[in-house]
Amino acid sequence: MSKTATLIPPGAEPQATQARRALIALREGKPMVGDDALPPAAAAAMEHMLETLAAGGGAAVVPMDAELTTQQAADILGVSRPTLVKFLEDGTMPFRTIGVHRRIMAADVFAYLAEARKRQDTALDALVAINQAAGFYD
């Protein structure tokens, strides 16, 4: 099962309008169909969450403007908290401090995750190209 997250960007007004209609229908106990259907990105996110729950996993919804603790951010990234703190201290990811505690915006965590995946994809493509050139796929 994939650990990818479906992200819904903020500020998409047509999706926001459709989401408001779906929310009203849900709260009124009406079917969420037609004009009241979930926006496609929200439906994809819900599908991913239901797949995860059906497989016995846990799921969370994190607003993009949420401030996360270092442990929460580390859990999302799949790294240890000390590794995340190194990322923060070397400027890899922005953060702010509240007293002695660091806080990271969820949007920054997900942006870092997306960029890391792009770097991984690029490296994998390069590796495949090297192996093809060497004749390993013949």
C-alpha positions as MATLAB code, in Angstrom:
seq = 'MSKTATLIPPGAEPQATQARRALIALREGKPMVGDDALPPAAAAAMEHMLETLAAGGGAAVVPMDAELTTQQAADILGVSRPTLVKFLEDGTMPFRTIGVHRRIMAADVFAYLAEARKRQDTALDALVAINQAAGFYD';
ca = [
       0.000    0.000    0.000;
       1.243    3.458   -0.862;
       2.143    5.978    1.825;
       1.520    8.929   -0.464;
      -0.858   11.664    0.552;
      -3.418   13.334   -1.630;
      -3.006   17.060   -1.134;
      -5.711   19.573   -1.806;
      -4.166   22.991   -2.444;
      -5.663   25.973   -0.657;
      -7.392   28.741   -2.561;
      -8.989   26.696   -5.352;
     -12.306   28.580   -5.346;
     -14.335   26.197   -7.572;
     -13.305   23.293   -5.340;
     -14.019   25.347   -2.215;
     -17.532   26.166   -3.450;
     -18.189   22.523   -4.296;
     -16.792   21.463   -0.906;
     -19.132   23.887    0.897;
     -22.139   22.432   -0.973;
     -21.039   18.877   -0.131;
     -20.545   19.814    3.519;
     -24.032   21.303    3.742;
     -25.523   18.179    2.145;
     -23.592   15.952    4.557;
     -24.704   17.935    7.607;
     -28.329   17.856    6.404;
     -28.172   14.104    5.824;
     -28.692   14.468    2.072;
     -26.908   12.394   -0.579;
     -23.682   14.000   -1.807;
     -24.376   13.683   -5.529;
     -24.584   16.021   -8.505;
     -23.894   19.624   -7.486;
     -23.437   18.442   -3.885;
     -20.781   15.818   -4.715;
     -17.321   15.934   -3.197;
     -14.690   17.774   -5.244;
     -12.509   15.232   -7.109;
      -9.425   15.937   -4.967;
     -11.440   15.485   -1.761;
     -12.941   12.256   -3.107;
      -9.428   10.969   -3.932;
      -8.221   11.872   -0.443;
     -11.224   10.127    1.110;
     -10.606    7.046   -1.042;
      -6.982    6.924    0.095;
      -8.021    7.300    3.734;
     -10.643    4.547    3.453;
      -8.128    2.196    1.780;
      -5.710    2.814    4.636;
      -8.361    2.243    7.303;
      -9.662   -0.880    5.538;
      -6.135   -2.316    5.617;
      -6.006   -1.752    9.384;
      -3.835    1.357    9.243;
      -4.354    4.726   10.817;
      -5.039    7.986    9.043;
      -4.962   11.672    9.894;
      -6.140   14.855    8.255;
      -3.668   17.706    8.662;
      -4.646   21.245    7.646;
      -1.895   22.879    5.601;
      -1.769   25.849    7.981;
      -1.281   23.654   11.077;
       1.868   24.056   13.129;
       3.455   20.710   13.891;
       5.804   19.597   16.623;
       9.137   18.147   15.590;
       7.850   14.649   16.412;
       4.718   15.090   14.293;
       6.753   16.406   11.350;
       9.292   13.580   11.723;
       6.479   11.014   11.714;
       5.035   12.456    8.480;
       8.464   12.416    6.826;
       9.329    8.953    8.110;
      12.545   10.092    9.806;
      13.679   10.249   13.405;
      13.116   13.417   15.398;
      16.894   14.040   15.691;
      17.221   13.760   11.891;
      14.408   16.277   11.443;
      16.088   18.652   13.904;
      19.252   18.448   11.762;
      17.158   19.388    8.704;
      15.788   22.376   10.592;
      19.132   23.517   11.949;
      20.868   23.312    8.559;
      18.106   25.378    6.920;
      16.582   22.575    4.864;
      13.143   23.429    6.195;
      11.831   26.623    7.819;
      10.594   26.622   11.405;
       9.897   28.954   14.283;
      10.572   28.611   17.950;
       8.166   29.076   20.822;
      10.373   29.286   23.873;
      12.640   26.275   23.387;
      10.184   24.358   21.184;
      10.385   24.251   17.396;
       7.226   24.411   15.272;
       7.027   23.577   11.577;
       4.184   24.492    9.227;
       2.471   21.431    7.743;
       2.670   23.065    4.299;
       6.469   23.203    4.615;
       6.639   19.536    5.640;
       4.530   18.452    2.667;
       6.485   20.710    0.292;
       9.739   19.114    1.488;
       8.220   15.655    1.062;
       7.118   16.435   -2.511;
      10.561   17.839   -3.386;
      12.290   14.797   -1.874;
      10.113   12.502   -3.975;
      11.005   14.490   -7.111;
      14.719   14.098   -6.289;
      14.217   10.360   -5.759;
      12.368   10.009   -9.070;
      15.116   11.909  -10.909;
      17.825    9.723   -9.356;
      15.906    6.559  -10.228;
      15.439    7.722  -13.836;
      19.188    8.368  -14.077;
      19.953    4.920  -12.667;
      17.610    3.252  -15.160;
      19.258    5.193  -18.010;
      22.716    4.030  -16.892;
      21.529    0.416  -16.692;
      19.897    0.653  -20.126;
      23.084    2.095  -21.617;
      25.047   -0.756  -20.045;
      22.680   -3.274  -21.653;
      21.202   -4.679  -18.459;
      17.662   -4.553  -19.884;
      18.434   -6.423  -23.100;
];
